[in-house]
Amino acid sequence: MNLPDNIIEKLLLAVLVGGLLGAEREYRSKSAGFRTLTVICIGATLFTVFSMAIGGRANPDRIASNIATGIGFVGAGVIFKGDFGVNGITTAAMIWVTAALGMGIGGGYEIVSATACVMILLMLYIFSRFEGWIDRTNQTRIYKIVCEYQNETLHRYEECFENHHLKFKRSREIKTGNVITGEWMVKGTEQNHNHFVHTMLNDPTVQSFEF
């Protein structure tokens, strides 16, 4: 087996690339962090190097071609359904692209892989700021209000939503004895949500308020 002379440099670069991407995920407390992405990048690099060495000129990609398929199983393990949608998509994509960068390093495209790593980190930083701005301007929350039942009781709270410039959709209402519970999915800016919450917390007619 003829391994490349710069195999050590490739492995060190794989540690650096995987470590940087993993540190970003670790900083955000994601399921696949520093150690996971570093190992994935090293593994993809080694698989590619070994594939080229074992396959030779006849079939250099016979092992490396299965990396994309195999890494899908790892990525699928971090995707799960939460209360407000599917979580873990970005982390799964990071696993996938880390393996791609490892393959690039193993295949001799070190500069391209290092450049792509920097671009990914910049993109994640810039887009996270952009997502923060979007979240402040358009948040979706679930509100649950319990109060004494009276005619048009829930409509009064819906008028309060409108007064605070919030868009709402009533998901369900439950009446038990003389008590009624209403649940809404509400969209609006963070500031308008906070003003509404403050109003409800100081409303003496509200017996229970979940937000």
VOLUM-285919 format. One line per field, with one value per residue (C-alpha): residue number from 1; residue in three letters; x, y, z. Coordinates in Angstrom, 1 decimal. Example, Ala and Ser with C-alpha at 12.3 -4.5 7.8 and 13.67 -1.06 7.14 Angstrom:
<recs>
resi = [1 | 2]
resn = [ALA | SER]
x = [12.3 | 13.7]
y = [-4.5 | -1.1]
z = [7.8 | 7.1]
</recs>
This chain:
<recs>
resi = [1 | 2 | 3 | 4 | 5 | 6 | 7 | 8 | 9 | 10 | 11 | 12 | 13 | 14 | 15 | 16 | 17 | 18 | 19 | 20 | 21 | 22 | 23 | 24 | 25 | 26 | 27 | 28 | 29 | 30 | 31 | 32 | 33 | 34 | 35 | 36 | 37 | 38 | 39 | 40 | 41 | 42 | 43 | 44 | 45 | 46 | 47 | 48 | 49 | 50 | 51 | 52 | 53 | 54 | 55 | 56 | 57 | 58 | 59 | 60 | 61 | 62 | 63 | 64 | 65 | 66 | 67 | 68 | 69 | 70 | 71 | 72 | 73 | 74 | 75 | 76 | 77 | 78 | 79 | 80 | 81 | 82 | 83 | 84 | 85 | 86 | 87 | 88 | 89 | 90 | 91 | 92 | 93 | 94 | 95 | 96 | 97 | 98 | 99 | 100 | 101 | 102 | 103 | 104 | 105 | 106 | 107 | 108 | 109 | 110 | 111 | 112 | 113 | 114 | 115 | 116 | 117 | 118 | 119 | 120 | 121 | 122 | 123 | 124 | 125 | 126 | 127 | 128 | 129 | 130 | 131 | 132 | 133 | 134 | 135 | 136 | 137 | 138 | 139 | 140 | 141 | 142 | 143 | 144 | 145 | 146 | 147 | 148 | 149 | 150 | 151 | 152 | 153 | 154 | 155 | 156 | 157 | 158 | 159 | 160 | 161 | 162 | 163 | 164 | 165 | 166 | 167 | 168 | 169 | 170 | 171 | 172 | 173 | 174 | 175 | 176 | 177 | 178 | 179 | 180 | 181 | 182 | 183 | 184 | 185 | 186 | 187 | 188 | 189 | 190 | 191 | 192 | 193 | 194 | 195 | 196 | 197 | 198 | 199 | 200 | 201 | 202 | 203 | 204 | 205 | 206 | 207 | 208 | 209 | 210 | 211]
resn = [MET | ASN | LEU | PRO | ASP | ASN | ILE | ILE | GLU | LYS | LEU | LEU | LEU | ALA | VAL | LEU | VAL | GLY | GLY | LEU | LEU | GLY | ALA | GLU | ARG | GLU | TYR | ARG | SER | LYS | SER | ALA | GLY | PHE | ARG | THR | LEU | THR | VAL | ILE | CYS | ILE | GLY | ALA | THR | LEU | PHE | THR | VAL | PHE | SER | MET | ALA | ILE | GLY | GLY | ARG | ALA | ASN | PRO | ASP | ARG | ILE | ALA | SER | ASN | ILE | ALA | THR | GLY | ILE | GLY | PHE | VAL | GLY | ALA | GLY | VAL | ILE | PHE | LYS | GLY | ASP | PHE | GLY | VAL | ASN | GLY | ILE | THR | THR | ALA | ALA | MET | ILE | TRP | VAL | THR | ALA | ALA | LEU | GLY | MET | GLY | ILE | GLY | GLY | GLY | TYR | GLU | ILE | VAL | SER | ALA | THR | ALA | CYS | VAL | MET | ILE | LEU | LEU | MET | LEU | TYR | ILE | PHE | SER | ARG | PHE | GLU | GLY | TRP | ILE | ASP | ARG | THR | ASN | GLN | THR | ARG | ILE | TYR | LYS | ILE | VAL | CYS | GLU | TYR | GLN | ASN | GLU | THR | LEU | HIS | ARG | TYR | GLU | GLU | CYS | PHE | GLU | ASN | HIS | HIS | LEU | LYS | PHE | LYS | ARG | SER | ARG | GLU | ILE | LYS | THR | GLY | ASN | VAL | ILE | THR | GLY | GLU | TRP | MET | VAL | LYS | GLY | THR | GLU | GLN | ASN | HIS | ASN | HIS | PHE | VAL | HIS | THR | MET | LEU | ASN | ASP | PRO | THR | VAL | GLN | SER | PHE | GLU | PHE]
x = [0.0 | 1.5 | 0.3 | 1.0 | 4.1 | 2.0 | -0.4 | 0.5 | -0.2 | -3.6 | -4.5 | -3.5 | -5.6 | -8.5 | -8.2 | -8.2 | -11.1 | -13.2 | -12.3 | -13.3 | -16.7 | -17.2 | -16.3 | -19.0 | -21.6 | -20.2 | -20.6 | -24.3 | -24.7 | -25.7 | -25.7 | -22.8 | -20.0 | -16.2 | -15.2 | -17.9 | -17.1 | -13.3 | -13.5 | -15.8 | -13.4 | -10.4 | -12.4 | -13.4 | -9.8 | -8.5 | -11.2 | -10.4 | -6.6 | -7.0 | -9.4 | -7.0 | -4.1 | -6.0 | -7.9 | -4.9 | -5.4 | -8.0 | -10.6 | -9.5 | -13.0 | -14.4 | -14.2 | -14.6 | -17.8 | -19.6 | -18.7 | -21.7 | -24.0 | -22.6 | -22.5 | -26.2 | -26.9 | -24.9 | -26.7 | -30.1 | -29.3 | -29.3 | -32.6 | -35.6 | -39.1 | -39.6 | -42.6 | -42.4 | -41.0 | -38.0 | -34.7 | -31.2 | -31.3 | -28.3 | -26.2 | -27.0 | -25.9 | -22.7 | -21.9 | -22.5 | -20.3 | -17.6 | -17.3 | -17.1 | -14.3 | -12.5 | -12.8 | -11.4 | -8.4 | -7.8 | -8.1 | -5.5 | -7.7 | -6.5 | -6.7 | -10.2 | -11.3 | -9.7 | -11.3 | -14.7 | -14.3 | -13.7 | -16.7 | -18.9 | -17.9 | -18.5 | -21.8 | -22.9 | -21.9 | -23.5 | -26.7 | -27.1 | -27.1 | -29.6 | -31.8 | -31.7 | -33.0 | -35.8 | -36.7 | -37.0 | -39.3 | -41.4 | -41.8 | -44.4 | -45.6 | -48.3 | -50.5 | -52.8 | -55.2 | -57.6 | -60.3 | -63.8 | -66.4 | -68.4 | -70.0 | -67.4 | -64.6 | -62.0 | -62.9 | -61.8 | -58.3 | -58.3 | -59.0 | -56.0 | -53.9 | -55.1 | -54.4 | -50.8 | -50.5 | -50.3 | -51.6 | -53.4 | -55.2 | -57.3 | -56.2 | -58.8 | -61.0 | -62.1 | -64.9 | -64.9 | -67.7 | -67.4 | -63.9 | -62.8 | -59.4 | -58.3 | -55.1 | -53.8 | -50.9 | -49.7 | -47.2 | -45.6 | -42.5 | -40.7 | -41.5 | -45.3 | -45.2 | -43.6 | -46.1 | -49.0 | -47.4 | -47.0 | -50.7 | -51.9 | -49.7 | -51.4 | -54.9 | -56.9 | -59.4 | -56.7 | -56.5 | -53.7 | -51.4 | -48.9 | -46.6]
y = [0.0 | 3.3 | 6.1 | 9.7 | 11.3 | 14.1 | 11.8 | 13.4 | 16.9 | 15.6 | 14.2 | 17.4 | 19.5 | 17.1 | 17.6 | 21.4 | 21.5 | 19.0 | 20.7 | 24.2 | 23.0 | 20.9 | 23.8 | 25.9 | 23.1 | 22.6 | 26.3 | 26.1 | 23.0 | 20.7 | 16.9 | 16.5 | 18.7 | 19.0 | 15.3 | 14.0 | 16.2 | 15.9 | 12.1 | 12.2 | 14.5 | 12.3 | 9.1 | 10.5 | 11.6 | 8.1 | 6.3 | 8.4 | 8.0 | 4.2 | 4.0 | 5.6 | 3.5 | 0.1 | 0.7 | 2.1 | 3.5 | 0.9 | 1.8 | 4.5 | 5.4 | 2.0 | 2.7 | 6.4 | 6.3 | 4.7 | 7.6 | 9.7 | 6.8 | 5.7 | 9.3 | 9.5 | 7.1 | 9.2 | 12.4 | 10.8 | 10.1 | 13.8 | 14.6 | 14.5 | 16.0 | 18.7 | 20.6 | 23.2 | 21.3 | 19.2 | 19.8 | 18.8 | 19.5 | 22.0 | 19.6 | 16.7 | 18.9 | 19.8 | 16.1 | 15.6 | 18.6 | 17.7 | 14.3 | 16.0 | 18.2 | 15.1 | 13.5 | 16.6 | 16.6 | 12.9 | 13.3 | 16.1 | 19.2 | 20.6 | 24.3 | 23.9 | 22.1 | 24.7 | 27.5 | 25.8 | 25.4 | 29.1 | 29.9 | 27.6 | 29.2 | 32.7 | 31.7 | 30.2 | 33.3 | 35.7 | 33.7 | 33.2 | 36.9 | 37.2 | 34.5 | 36.3 | 39.4 | 37.4 | 35.8 | 39.2 | 40.4 | 37.3 | 34.9 | 32.2 | 31.4 | 29.2 | 31.0 | 29.2 | 31.3 | 30.0 | 32.3 | 32.4 | 31.7 | 34.6 | 35.3 | 36.4 | 35.8 | 34.5 | 37.2 | 39.8 | 38.2 | 38.1 | 41.8 | 42.2 | 40.3 | 42.7 | 45.7 | 44.5 | 43.9 | 40.1 | 37.6 | 34.7 | 31.5 | 29.8 | 26.1 | 24.9 | 25.9 | 23.8 | 24.6 | 22.9 | 24.0 | 27.8 | 27.9 | 28.1 | 27.5 | 28.9 | 28.1 | 30.2 | 30.1 | 33.7 | 35.4 | 38.8 | 40.7 | 40.0 | 43.4 | 43.0 | 39.5 | 40.9 | 43.7 | 41.2 | 39.0 | 41.9 | 42.8 | 39.3 | 38.9 | 42.0 | 41.1 | 40.1 | 38.0 | 35.6 | 32.5 | 30.7 | 31.9 | 29.7 | 31.3]
z = [0.0 | -1.1 | 1.2 | 0.3 | 1.7 | 3.3 | 5.1 | 8.5 | 7.1 | 5.8 | 9.2 | 11.0 | 8.6 | 9.1 | 12.9 | 12.4 | 9.9 | 11.9 | 15.2 | 14.0 | 12.7 | 15.8 | 18.1 | 16.4 | 17.1 | 20.6 | 21.3 | 20.4 | 22.6 | 19.7 | 19.8 | 17.4 | 18.7 | 18.8 | 19.2 | 16.8 | 13.8 | 14.4 | 14.2 | 11.2 | 9.3 | 10.2 | 9.2 | 5.9 | 5.2 | 6.0 | 4.0 | 1.0 | 1.3 | 1.8 | -1.1 | -3.4 | -2.1 | -2.2 | -5.4 | -7.2 | -10.7 | -11.7 | -9.0 | -6.6 | -5.4 | -4.5 | -0.8 | -0.7 | -2.8 | 0.2 | 2.6 | 1.5 | 2.0 | 5.4 | 6.8 | 6.2 | 9.0 | 11.4 | 10.3 | 10.7 | 14.3 | 15.3 | 13.6 | 15.9 | 16.1 | 18.7 | 19.9 | 17.2 | 14.2 | 13.3 | 15.0 | 14.2 | 10.4 | 10.5 | 12.7 | 10.3 | 7.4 | 9.3 | 9.7 | 5.9 | 4.9 | 7.4 | 5.7 | 2.3 | 3.5 | 4.9 | 1.5 | -0.1 | 2.2 | 1.6 | -2.1 | -2.3 | -2.3 | 0.9 | -0.1 | -1.4 | 1.8 | 4.1 | 2.1 | 2.3 | 6.0 | 6.5 | 4.3 | 6.3 | 9.6 | 8.2 | 6.8 | 10.1 | 12.0 | 9.6 | 9.2 | 13.0 | 13.4 | 10.6 | 12.1 | 15.5 | 13.7 | 12.1 | 15.4 | 17.1 | 14.3 | 13.8 | 16.7 | 17.1 | 20.6 | 22.1 | 24.7 | 27.1 | 29.2 | 31.9 | 33.3 | 34.6 | 31.9 | 30.6 | 27.2 | 24.7 | 27.3 | 24.8 | 22.2 | 24.8 | 24.8 | 21.0 | 20.9 | 23.2 | 20.6 | 17.9 | 20.1 | 20.5 | 16.7 | 17.0 | 14.5 | 16.2 | 15.5 | 18.2 | 18.4 | 20.9 | 23.8 | 26.8 | 29.3 | 32.7 | 35.0 | 35.2 | 33.9 | 30.3 | 28.8 | 25.5 | 23.5 | 20.6 | 18.2 | 18.0 | 15.7 | 16.0 | 17.1 | 20.3 | 21.7 | 21.0 | 22.6 | 25.7 | 26.0 | 25.7 | 28.3 | 30.7 | 30.2 | 30.9 | 34.0 | 35.4 | 34.4 | 37.5 | 35.4 | 34.3 | 36.6 | 34.8 | 32.0 | 30.1 | 27.5]
</recs>
